[in-house]
Amino acid sequence: MSPELLPLGACGLIALFISLPSWAALWRRRRSRESSAVASALAAFATEVRRSQLCLALDDALLARTRRLRIPEMVSFDYARELARPQPELLADAVQRLALRLKRRVAFERKMLARTAPGRRRAAAAAAASIAAILALQIAGLAPPVLLLLAASILAAFGSALCWRLSRVEV
C-alpha cells in the first residue's frame, strides 16, 4: 500500500471496527422480535389447547421457528408433546411456561441492549474522532506515523470487541 493511501486504509479499517457492534446489536434486535412473535404464538396455542380441551398439534412452521431459536426450555415442551397420551392441561402448561420464559428472556435482552446503547454510541464517537484526526492530518499534508495508525487500528479493534461482547447478551 502506498504511504499516501495508508491513512485512508486505517480510517476504513477503524470504520469497519466501529460498525461491527452495531451490526451485532441489530442482529440481536431482530432475533428478539422473532422470539417475541414466537412467544405470542405459543401463548395463543396454549390458550387454544385449554379452550378446546384437546391435545392439538403445534403448527409445523411455528415449531420450525422455535427450533431455529434454539430455546433450551424446548426440551420440557418436547417431552410433554411426545407422551403417549398427554393431558391437554399438561400440554397447555408446558407451552405456557415456554412462552413465559421466552417473553422474560426477550424483556431482559431488550433491557440490556437499551442499557448498553449509550456506551456503544460513546465508543463509536471516540473511534470516529480518531478517524477525523487522521483525516485532518492527511488534509493538512502531515503524514501520520505508521505506528500511530497501527495503534489506532488496534485500539479500535479492542474497543469494538468489547462493544461486541456488550451487544451479545445471552440469557
Secondary structure, DSSP 8 states (H G I E B T S, - for coil): --TTTHHHHHHHHHHHHHHHHHHHHHHHHHHHHHHHHHHHHHHHHHHHHHHHTS-----HHHHHHHHHTT-TTHHHHHHHHHSSS--HHHHHHHHHHHHHHHHHHHHHHHHHHHHHHHHHHHHHHHHHHHHHHHHHHHHTT----HHHHHHHHHHHHHHHHHHHHHH----
